[in-house]
Amino acid sequence: MKKPPQDLSQLLHQRGQLPNIAEKAELLMHLEHYVKKVLTGPVSEQLKVANFRQGVLVIETTTAAWAARINFQKANILQQLQAETLPMLSAIQVKVNPSLLMYAARATKNNNQITKIAATHIEALAEHAGGSLAIKLKRLAALASRSK
């Protein structure tokens, strides 16, 4: 007989290094959520909690300008984290990681809109095209009239 499949959460917490890795990942996610709650506004979208080792919280950000803004608020973040979540925290280190920009740019891009001017040009093109291409171009031009 075949064994029934095991639940993934049971596999993560059974043996080896996986329980330690899963626990640290959960801790980092919790800390990132808390840091983003402390740092409100656009700066919270530009950071990622990268690591926590030997009492030092490592925060990565996209540019040096955002790193400077976080560094100005570092004492406040440290004090709140020590008081409410992580008493063993001794320091916060801010690093610049430009590759975070790639992930942020992909998530916010939305190309599902078409302007009225583009729609009129596409409709004019559809008048000169024939067959199924004209039908498809007219449907494309109709996207401009949809509510945004």
Secondary structure by P-SEA (a helix, b strand, c coil): cccccccaaaaaacccaaaaaaaaaaaaaaaaaaaaaacccccccccccccccccbbbbbbccaaaaaaaaaaaaaaaaaaaacccccccbbbbbbbcaaaaaaaaaacccccccaaaaaaaaaaaaacccaaaaaaaaaaacccccc
